[in-house]
Amino acid sequence: MNRLRQFLEGLHFEGVAPSWWWLWPILIIAGAAFLFWTYHGIFQRSERRLTWGLLALRGLGLLLLVLILSKPTWTRESEQIDPGHVAIIVDNSRSMSLPDSSGATRYDRARAAVEQLKKTLEAEHKGGRLAVDLFDITGTPLKEGMPAQPAIERTDLGEAFHKTALQMRARSIAGLVLVSDGMDNTGRPNFRDWEDTSLPIHGLGFRAGETGDIDWAVRKPQAPGRVLVHNEMRVEVPVSKTGKAGTEATVSIKRGREVLASQKIKLAEGDGEQLVPLTFTPAQPGNFVFTAAVDGATGERFLGNNVAHFPLQVDKEPIKVLYLDGFLRWEYKYLKARLEDDPDIGLVSVVRRISPELPEAKNSKDRLTADRLKQFDVIILGDMEASFLSRPEYEEMVRWLDGKNHSLLVLGGYKSFGPEGLHKTPLADVLPIVFASAPPYQDEEPFQLQLTEKGQGHPIFLLSRDRVKNAEIWKDAPPLQGLNLVQRAKPGAEALAVHPRLRSDGKPAVVLALQRAGGGGQVMVLTVDTTWQWGRFARLLGQNDTLYGRFWSQTIRFLAGRGLDDQRPLLAVSTDKASYKIGKMVEVRVARQPRPDNDLSGTQMNVEINTPSGQTVPVELKVDSSDPDVAKGDFTPSTGGRFELAATLNAAGKPLSNRTAEFLVQGTDLELSNTGTNSANLRALAEATGGVYLDIDKADELAGKIAPKERRTVRVLRSEYWNNPALFTVFLLALTGEWFLRRRNHLV
């Protein structure tokens, strides 16, 4: 009966004005009487009982029509209950990683307190139910639960409150709970600006003095920026201790997880500092980030200052090259730039402009003495007349060639191969060619370099293991503009490249010849001075200058007796700098390094960055338009620490090579500059906003102090019965059915 009464109370006829209610019964009765009179006449004429069925159908149809026109609706109220919400902000800044006297970190204790508080709040209790929403210290919702480790670099309590409150504005908030050590890095003196808030802020914090007394710290290590591989280096690590008790610790140098050197130290009672020397020998060339660390006793006040990173570039033993030229020219410019760009070459280049016979030349630091020549593995002589060097210097150079693996390269030039050239010097006896005794000394016509049988398989010309492909590469190389004419190659010398048309002494004119030096090195003569066109023309056409770079890299390595580039890794990865600041873009460079036995044109390069927190971030690479073997990408770090680059070269979906590199991001020290706790901040917030502050191990008590705040909302539900397809369908069926039956039975 109650439901019926509620239904009747909510039933309304919107199509009927209240002032016209009295007319509707009169019209309905009059219409029914007229309808009965009409069908009674039909019954008298036909005397068929079907007439009353037709009357019922017609009456039903008209009644439904009247009902539709009156627009019957039913309205009712529905109450919804929204439970009160408690927003819990968890401090996941780096200072929460510090341990307390029990050995557990602040973050571990905060995690346990949050779980306990959440479980208690979400349980049914008097006054209603409460829902819990988790946020981190930046105001970001924690939909997947609390992070595994605290990693936020900066704590701004005000920002955390504002962002959290903004996201909770559409809900009924019973309170906001901050679980934190109370440290704020913004320099805020107090929280008085929160006094006018209507939102109570509760605090769960740590008592002062809960952290240990001892604190070890590592300051910036004193280390060189660059060292040579396989050479012992010394690093001095400043280590300090604060605290009353005397204690021991271990100071170490690490690369990643590998410990390279370590030493135990002991400091007496009270504060103290010690400079700890450590030595180690880098075994691998490259750019690395090393870590100086101190591991002290358990119960240390905090561990955030126990490490310090420092970058170090470990260089290979370079091939020491001396390049002498008589004047500035294109060959000198491009070759000098190429050799300077090669990380395995240490170049000293000299363009002398004074006569060697002058007094100032004899005292010059550039003068070639036995002691100075010992510093070099390869000497390159450019275009110079015989008087460019003094006779004693030439004699010292000849004696220098008797040293182990010392090599000499003479380049083409008008002066060096002319009538006043090197044929007048002691070098003429050790060079692999016989100079022309009469003009012409130079041919100016461009020509395509032609490799001899020995040259086709020689390492300096080997760009592909496929001899056919290698020959095609050299056949398509840009032409060289002229060469110096020599009479012939000496007996025992090897001619590796010749002119395709010119002949001398019945043989093709020599372009490149070499022979063994007395000490096991090489003496090479290249009678052209336009190899720079191999690189310049390629760049003008938008192509890479692989041929030029490969030729000279392989030539210098061959002369120095080093392994050629078939010993190089197929992939190289690096960054533009070794150290960055947070928020500054890191440029990542990946390069394929083709070898004669590997065609890398169809391979793909991928790079991932491993962050200090253990996350893996892929780097999007874009191929350099001027060099298809080089790709670059960028990455912007948001935290400090040691980052590792992991590059992979894939062929047909399978890894072909991988390389790693490292870089350092210098983080801010604000978060760890003060290692204590500040429960006063949390108490002040609670007092200013009408909240409650408790120690972190009393989280279950806080649940009982948060009053439930359910929000009840009433919604008006409206059902329109007249606007119903079924009602209209019955109306049509009633009228059309009555009309059809009446016509079929001839009842008119």
Secondary structure by P-SEA (a helix, b strand, c coil): caaaaaaaaacccccccccaaaaaaaaaaaaaaaaaaaaaaaaaaccccaaaaaaaaaaaaaaaaaaaaabbbbbbbbbbbbcbbbbbbbbccccccccccccccaaaaaaaaaaaaaaaaacccccbbbbbbbbcccccccccccccccccccccaaaaaaaaaaaaccccccbbbbbcccccccccccccccccccbbbbbbbbcccccccbbbbbccccccccccccbbbbbbbbbbbbccccbbbbbbccccccccbbbbbbbcccccccbbbbbbbbcccccbbbbbbbbbccccccccccbbbbbbbbbccccbbbbbbccccaaaaaaaaaaaaccccbbbbbbccccccccccccccccccaaaaaaccbbbbcccccccccaaaaaaaaaaaaccbbbbbbbbccccccccccccccccccccccccccccccccccccccccccccccccccccccaaaaaaaaaacccccbbbbccccccccccccccccccccccccccbbbbbccccbbbbbbcccccccccaaaaaacccaaaaaaaaaaaaaaaaccccccccccbbbbcccccccccbbbbbbbbbbbccccccccbbbbbbbbcccbbbbbbbbbccccccccccbbbbbccccbbbbbbbbbccccccbbbbbbbbbbbbccccccccccaaaaaaaaaacccccccccaaaaaaaabbbbbbbbbbbbbbbccccaaaaaaaaaaaaaaaaaaaaaccc
